[in-house]
């Protein structure tokens, strides 16, 4: 499954209406409400705030006052067609005075999201584990070599060194000679090439 590495913004204009698409990576489901509130504050003079998002098995959308099925569902369909997960797409519309009709609205909202996706950096997501590994100071170089493809989230230097990081489940085999503690299982993270 895919996501995006960072927030992306794209603007298109169709018959004097302006469509601003904001693609946002989601770390947790609660971020949807926060991001929507922030967008409504930032674009407070807009006519509509239509959106679609996919978070694990949850898929939601809103037409926000546009005719039913002309905005939110097309936004969600584009996300589905790109196999995205943990992504929110919001399209802010400033009405330009010319009605686009149902077909025109579907095309406008679809094209707005497609345009934003063309500008984003896609990442592959995998399910893995968050763990803490502890080792002696003389093992640090060896551990860094083993873990080099994966970002270390936290380092702690005490009597022993401890690293906290995200790894794919199947990578645990490489750590069988070391002491580690699994902090969380079934965590979604970015796939790194080993």
C-alpha positions in Angstrom: 0.0 0.0 0.0 1.1 3.5 -0.6 1.0 6.9 1.2 2.7 10.2 0.7 5.8 11.5 2.4 4.5 15.0 3.2 1.6 17.5 2.6 1.1 18.6 -1.0 -0.9 21.5 -2.3 -2.2 22.0 -5.9 -4.5 24.6 -7.5 -6.4 24.4 -10.7 -9.0 26.7 -12.2 -12.0 25.6 -14.2 -14.5 28.2 -15.6 -13.5 30.8 -13.0 -13.9 28.4 -10.1 -10.7 27.7 -8.1 -10.1 24.2 -6.8 -7.3 23.9 -4.2 -6.4 20.3 -3.3 -4.4 19.5 -0.2 -3.1 16.0 0.3 -2.1 15.2 3.8 -0.4 12.0 5.2 -2.3 10.7 8.3 -0.5 9.3 11.3 -3.6 8.8 13.3 -7.3 9.0 12.6 -7.8 11.9 14.9 -5.7 14.0 12.5 -8.6 14.2 10.0 -10.7 16.4 12.2 -7.7 18.6 13.2 -6.6 19.0 9.5 -10.2 19.9 8.4 -10.5 22.5 11.0 -7.1 24.0 10.1 -8.0 24.1 6.4 -11.4 25.8 7.1 -9.5 28.5 9.1 -6.9 29.0 6.4 -9.3 29.1 3.5 -12.2 30.7 5.4 -13.7 32.4 2.3 -14.1 29.2 0.3 -17.5 27.9 -0.8 -17.0 24.2 -0.2 -14.5 21.9 1.7 -15.0 18.5 0.1 -12.8 15.6 1.2 -12.1 11.9 1.1 -9.7 9.8 3.2 -8.5 6.3 3.7 -7.2 5.1 7.0 -6.6 1.4 7.3 -10.1 -0.2 6.6 -11.9 3.1 7.1 -13.0 5.1 4.0 -15.0 8.3 4.3 -15.9 11.3 2.1 -18.0 14.5 2.2 -19.6 16.5 -0.6 -19.9 19.5 1.8 -22.9 21.0 0.0 -22.1 20.1 -3.6 -24.7 17.8 -5.3 -24.5 14.3 -3.9 -21.8 12.1 -5.4 -20.1 14.9 -7.3 -17.2 15.7 -5.0 -16.4 13.5 -2.0 -16.8 10.2 -3.8 -14.7 11.2 -6.9 -12.0 12.3 -4.4 -12.1 9.0 -2.6 -12.1 7.1 -5.9 -8.8 8.7 -6.9 -7.2 7.7 -3.6 -8.4 4.2 -4.0 -7.2 4.0 -7.6 -3.7 4.9 -6.4 -3.8 2.3 -3.6 -3.3 5.0 -1.0 -3.7 4.5 2.8 -3.3 7.0 5.6 -4.1 9.9 3.3 -6.6 12.7 3.5 -7.5 14.7 0.3 -9.3 17.9 0.8 -10.5 20.0 -2.2 -11.4 23.6 -1.3 -13.6 25.3 -3.9 -14.0 28.9 -4.5 -17.1 29.3 -6.7 -16.5 31.5 -9.8 -20.1 32.1 -10.8 -20.4 29.5 -13.5 -22.3 26.3 -12.7 -20.3 23.2 -13.9 -23.1 20.7 -13.8 -22.8 17.2 -12.2 -20.4 15.8 -14.8 -18.3 19.0 -14.7 -18.0 18.9 -10.9 -17.0 15.2 -10.9 -14.2 16.0 -13.5 -13.1 19.1 -11.6 -12.8 17.3 -8.2 -11.1 14.3 -9.8 -8.6 16.4 -11.8 -7.8 18.5 -8.8 -6.7 15.4 -6.8 -4.9 13.8 -9.7 -3.0 17.1 -10.2 -1.9 17.0 -6.6 -0.9 13.4 -6.7 1.3 14.1 -9.7 3.3 16.5 -7.4 3.6 14.3 -4.4 6.3 11.8 -3.3 4.8 8.4 -2.8 6.1 6.0 -0.2 5.4 2.3 0.4 3.8 1.4 3.7 4.3 -1.9 5.5 3.1 -3.4 8.8 6.0 -3.9 11.2 7.0 -3.6 14.8 8.3 -0.9 17.0 11.1 -2.2 19.3 13.8 -1.3 21.7 17.2 -2.9 21.4 19.9 -2.7 24.0 23.6 -3.5 23.6 27.0 -2.7 24.9 29.1 0.2 23.6 31.5 -2.1 21.8 28.6 -3.5 19.8 27.4 -0.1 18.5 29.1 -0.2 15.2 27.9 -3.7 14.4 24.3 -2.8 15.4 24.4 0.3 13.2 25.5 -1.8 10.2 22.6 -4.3 10.8 20.0 -1.5 11.3 21.4 1.0 8.7 18.4 0.8 6.3 16.0 1.7 9.2 15.7 5.1 10.9 16.4 5.1 14.6 13.6 6.9 16.4 15.4 7.4 19.7 18.9 6.8 21.1 19.7 6.4 24.8 23.2 6.2 26.2 23.3 4.9 29.7 25.2 1.8 31.1 24.2 0.2 27.8 23.0 1.8 24.6 19.3 1.6 23.6 17.8 2.3 20.3 14.1 2.5 19.6 13.1 1.9 15.9 10.5 0.6 13.4 11.4 -2.6 11.6 9.5 -5.0 9.3 8.5 -8.2 11.2 10.7 -10.4 9.1 13.8 -8.4 10.0 13.8 -9.7 13.6 15.9 -12.7 12.4 18.9 -10.4 12.0 18.7 -9.5 15.7 18.5 -13.0 17.2 21.9 -12.5 18.9 20.8 -9.3 20.7 18.5 -8.4 23.5 15.4 -6.5 22.3 11.9 -5.7 23.6 8.9 -5.4 21.2 7.1 -2.2 22.2 4.2 -2.3 19.6 3.2 -4.8 16.9 1.2 -4.2 13.7 2.6 -0.7 13.4 2.3 1.0 10.0 5.6 2.5 8.7 7.6 3.4 5.7 9.2 0.5 3.8 13.0 0.8 3.6 15.2 -1.1 1.3 17.5 -3.4 3.2 
